[in-house]
Amino acid sequence: MNDQRLRPAPESRFDEHSLVFDLAAEAATVRAEGPAPHGHRQKTLYKHGNRTIALFALEPGACIREHRTAGPVTIQVVEGEITVVADGRPHRLCVGKVLVLAPKVGHEVRAEVAASFLLQVSLVVQ
């Protein structure tokens, strides 16, 4: 286990036929781990094949620097409000909003207030 990791990585993240997550409760658990080194923490809820679903909890003022992924991405706000800058265009997202990004679109995430969001990525194998 990495010294930076607060939770042990599960051996399998899909060992049930169906999974249900209470996103508010998951966000509260992640926040209870204490201040994050970079203003944000994440917890992978599901990972199987090329599909990953992760919950991010951001502290006020947090920024996840610009990056790209090989597959499509969806970002759905669970609590608070975030701004996602994709290809230089800002998208202000609040609870109930979903942003879908095409593969390889550069994007960063900013939070002025405490927020959490669900990230889903389906990596494209080439």
PyMOL commands that set and color helices and strands:
alter all, ss='L'
color gray80, all
select helices_A, chain A and resi 23-31
alter helices_A, ss='H'
color red, helices_A
select strands_A, chain A and resi 40-48+51-58+63-67+73-79+81-86+89-94+98-101+107-110+115-122
alter strands_A, ss='S'
color yellow, strands_A
deselect
rebuild
show_as cartoon
